[in-house]
Amino acid sequence: MTNIGSLLGDAATLMITGMSVVFIFLTILVYLVRLMSRLVPPEAPESFATPIQNNKVQSNPSAISPKVVAAISAAVHQHRISAAK
């Protein structure tokens, strides 16, 4: 039968070995990532070409067409009527 001191010693050795391996691996990983960031050039965003503007001049491009507002109002009104039945 092994005594508890021997088991605790083996557990401590295994714990220190495992923590050392993880620490060394993470240290190597950090330095490799730093090396890669120096070697690989940063990605530059592609410049987007500006679309050609139409000759139409809109006074307010974000304004909604009155026809669209009328269609939405009619659809909401129809929905409320059918939901009330």
Secondary structure, DSSP 8 states (H G I E B T S, - for coil): ---HHHHHHHHHHHHHHHHHHHHHHHHHHHHHHHHHHHHS--------------S---S-TT---HHHHHHHHHHHHHHHHHHH-
